[in-house]
Amino acid sequence: HTVTVQLHKVLALCPNLNMLGIGRNISLPAGYQLPAEAAAWCPELRTLKLDEGLHSVLQGLQPLLPQLTSLTAGPTAGPRLPWGLLQAARNLSQLHLPASVLAGGDMRD
């Protein structure tokens, strides 16, 4: 059973949040996009852990990407690494990806 979450409501209520984990049974609505001001709601957020939906979740969380320092993707996070979205996460100092993600992605520029 999968639960669909309106993530902006959670973030707005948790200003001291420093880590966000999105588990296997949690999904974002199709086409979900956080508003630009979402980064101001949780300025301490630095770590994102994803079990599934690497591309769609990063797409929806674009306003938060510049403040992240750590991104971890689980073994079922997706077959392709969204390099374009990772460029927005310019402050990453830790990136943990499973072999399945790396194998499906294009490692060239």
Residue pairs with C-beta under 8 A, 6 or more apart in sequence:
1 25
2 25
2 26
2 27
3 25
3 26
3 27
4 26
4 27
4 28
4 29
5 26
5 27
5 28
6 29
7 28
7 32
7 34
7 60
7 61
8 34
8 35
8 38
8 41
11 17
11 20
11 34
11 38
11 41
11 42
11 45
12 41
14 42
15 41
15 42
15 43
15 44
16 42
16 44
17 42
17 44
17 45
18 44
18 45
18 46
18 47
19 45
19 46
19 47
19 48
19 49
20 45
20 47
20 48
20 49
21 48
21 49
21 50
21 51
22 48
22 49
22 50
22 51
22 52
22 53
22 57
23 51
24 51
24 52
24 74
24 76
27 52
27 53
28 53
28 56
28 57
28 60
32 56
32 60
33 59
33 60
33 62
34 60
34 61
34 62
34 63
34 64
35 63
36 63
37 63
38 61
38 63
38 64
39 45
39 63
39 64
39 66
39 67
42 64
43 67
45 64
45 67
45 68
46 67
46 68
46 69
46 70
47 68
47 69
47 70
47 71
47 72
48 61
48 64
48 68
48 70
48 71
48 72
49 71
49 72
49 74
50 57
50 58
50 71
50 72
50 73
50 74
50 77
51 74
51 76
51 77
52 74
52 76
52 77
52 78
53 77
53 78
54 73
54 77
54 78
54 80
54 81
54 82
54 101
55 78
55 80
55 82
55 85
58 65
58 82
58 85
58 86
59 82
59 85
62 85
62 88
65 85
65 86
65 88
65 89
66 88
66 89
66 90
66 91
67 91
68 89
68 91
68 92
69 91
69 92
69 93
69 94
70 92
70 93
70 94
70 95
70 96
71 86
71 89
71 92
71 94
71 95
71 96
72 94
72 96
73 96
73 97
73 98
73 101
74 98
75 98
75 100
76 100
77 97
77 98
77 100
77 101
78 101
78 104
79 100
79 101
79 103
79 104
80 101
80 104
80 105
81 97
81 101
81 102
81 104
81 105
83 105
83 106
86 92
86 95
